[in-house]
């Protein structure tokens, strides 16, 4: 243990990253020096589920004693009011999952927790009943010092006033991940929603049809857009029209995760956005039209290109990417044979390429030949 005692704090924290929570506590009980180093690490994150006879959460008094070290709290299968009445001075992340019902006391406790801990930056809500909790969203909007990320999935907002309060609170965030159907705000609130802090948006576009247009048009500083869900038929055309009307001067990254999209729709989306440094597509439908839009509009700026399950992406297209995307650093595509590139007569201009993956190699030694040639 003497060698561990002599390590700088930064290295000790790095070692702690490879240990489990009970290992952190064991190290903290070894001596005073390790206690000072490992107690903050052991208590940086806690889980406060209802637990079982074999896995009970720590007592509220114990949590209170270490509250100043806690940066992340995970609660699931119920809210425990005793823990909500504690001030966590360094709390940055709150994760609530699988709480399908909250009694009045639990609702008040959650609002109290939000009021006492304005340092929270990241909020994750999944399968949580928030019916009638307007006070929670107003607290986030008016008192939280610097909210960064909000992720919601399968939540119940309840009344129209709570729905309006939710959307107004969303305008404070830099990152939004919306994975469920959410009711639109009232017309009065909708008319004054501006997401000027929003930089990253990940959204299930098939479930958020009514609200997505407003978010996209009211996010002038958006840098990253990730769309997933069912993207076909009339809804996909409406989405394209919205993207064509948006004014994104800073958008550099577009991710599309869809089971199927029409080639024409992908092409229209690529034409609608500014020049990209990153484009990722996971799903079928990529074809000649989409590739033409990618080539004419984005080849000169692309640094990352990933095409997973894009059956219409051919070896000839891949050769063009490597021959003309001079800034490319990472290239990933499915169902391509490395042998096609050994035979290619066009030199690669992507001298900064760091990652080339997901290519089908047959036989395997051809990869070494390809690398040697290039």
Secondary structure, DSSP 8 states (H G I E B T S, - for coil): -HHHHTS-HHHHHHHHTTS-HHHHHHHHTT-HHHHHHHHHHHTSEEE----BTTB----HHHHHHTGGG--EEEEESS--HHHHTS--TT--EEEEEEE----HHHHHHHHHHHHH-TT--EEEEEEEE-TT-HHHHHHHHHH-S---EEEEEEEE--SHHHHHHHHHHHTT-SEEEE-S------HHHHTT---TT--EEEEETTT-HHHHHHHHHT-TT--EEEEES---SHHHHHHHHHHHH---SS--EEEEEEEE--HHHHHHHHHHS---SEEEEEEE---HHHHHHHHHHHTTT-SEEEEES-TT--HHHHHHHHHH-TT--EEEESS-BTHHHHS--S----TT--EEE--B-SSTTHHHHHHHH-
